Amino acid sequence: MTVEAIRVAVTASGVPEGSKQFDAQVAATQCVLVPPATSTPLPWPLAPQQPYLVSANCLGNDLPGQAARVWQGGNWLEAEDYLFALSADLEVARQRYLAYLDAISLQSGPPGNDFPEILAQHMNSAGRLPAPESCLADEITSRVSALGEGGQYVRLTFTEPLQWAEPYHLFVSVGDIELALPWSTAAVRQELIAVESGEVVKTDTMSRFAGTALMTWDSNSGQWYVADDDGGYYCNYLPKFVD
């Protein structure tokens, strides 16, 4: 039965159209006969941040409509941002960011001509506008390329694990899912290395290195990608090291 047919049937039952009783009867009938569409398919259970609203019916027409709705556990949830219900799902995103850091640290040697393709396995900044502290894929690639043209590259060594700060923020909107992960670490050694000889031209240890990884979810690949490495090395720390 279509929604229009449901409305006709409720009207025929004698309930005045446009009344609260009419809307409630249409909603109740539709919830029984027409399964609600999932507006935001998600691969993980979420825990809404406060304040949040849970709809009393499958239509969600009692929600104010100020945020994207998520159908989960038989209810429509509406919140400004969410948390992962399972810590393992958060850890997957964190590990993706660590893999990105590993790729740009160049521990195994100088970057090859395929560096942009390697970076693209971890980072996708397409369509993003840079903020004051942004570090997007194009800028990272251009700075790595500029160093390479001078016969040099930078190797980063993280001597201490990253510390993940709280809170993190998971933003869900129609067609877009983003995750902001603040982090910090200490004692990161940066080495400017000559490509041909392997000689360390310059070295320095940063006493603190911090930023916020902005991740985006790609539903086609089922992967998190770094969209913006806010406070990232190549955009915020490298210029002070090589100048």
DABELJO-V800923 format. One record per residue. RES is the residue in one small letter. PSI is psi in whole degrees, -180 to 180 (* if undefined). Layout:
# DABELJO-V800923
res:psi
RES:PSI
RES:PSI
This chain:
# DABELJO-V800923
res:psi
m:134
t:165
v:-39
e:-40
a:-37
i:-43
r:-41
v:-42
a:-39
v:-40
t:-43
a:-23
s:-7
g:1
v:127
p:125
e:139
g:-12
s:163
k:-35
q:-40
f:-49
d:-41
a:-39
q:-41
v:-46
a:-46
a:-41
t:-43
q:-38
c:-30
v:-42
l:-29
v:107
p:139
p:141
a:145
t:106
s:-27
t:88
p:127
l:142
p:0
w:149
p:145
l:155
a:108
p:140
q:152
q:146
p:150
y:163
l:142
v:126
s:144
a:-8
n:164
c:-15
l:-23
g:18
n:6
d:8
l:149
p:-16
g:27
q:-8
a:164
a:142
r:144
v:124
w:118
q:130
g:30
g:14
n:152
w:126
l:142
e:121
a:159
e:-42
d:169
y:173
l:157
f:135
a:-29
l:129
s:-27
a:-33
d:-36
l:-40
e:-34
v:-45
a:-41
r:-41
q:-32
r:-38
y:-39
l:-36
a:-37
y:-46
l:-39
d:-39
a:-39
i:-7
s:-21
l:46
q:-29
s:-3
g:-177
p:152
p:143
g:-176
n:-17
d:12
f:-44
p:-38
e:-38
i:-44
l:-39
a:-19
q:-18
h:-21
m:136
n:105
s:16
a:129
g:4
r:141
l:130
p:139
a:173
p:-36
e:13
s:154
c:100
l:167
a:-43
d:-39
e:-39
i:-47
t:-42
s:-36
r:-38
v:-42
s:-41
a:-41
l:-42
g:-38
e:-26
g:7
g:27
q:163
y:167
v:131
r:130
l:136
t:115
f:109
t:-9
e:149
p:154
l:142
q:122
w:123
a:160
e:151
p:158
y:166
h:127
l:114
f:128
v:123
s:172
v:117
g:8
d:129
i:123
e:151
l:124
a:118
l:100
p:144
w:168
s:161
t:173
a:165
a:60
v:119
r:128
q:132
e:126
l:120
i:138
a:127
v:-49
e:-45
s:-21
g:7
e:139
v:110
v:-36
k:145
t:152
d:153
t:122
m:128
s:-23
r:139
f:123
a:158
g:-172
t:119
a:123
l:111
m:149
t:146
w:127
d:107
s:-25
n:-44
s:-13
g:38
q:152
w:142
y:147
v:124
a:-39
d:117
d:75
d:121
g:13
g:158
y:-54
y:-23
c:-24
n:-23
y:-39
l:-45
p:-35
k:-25
f:-43
v:-18
d:*
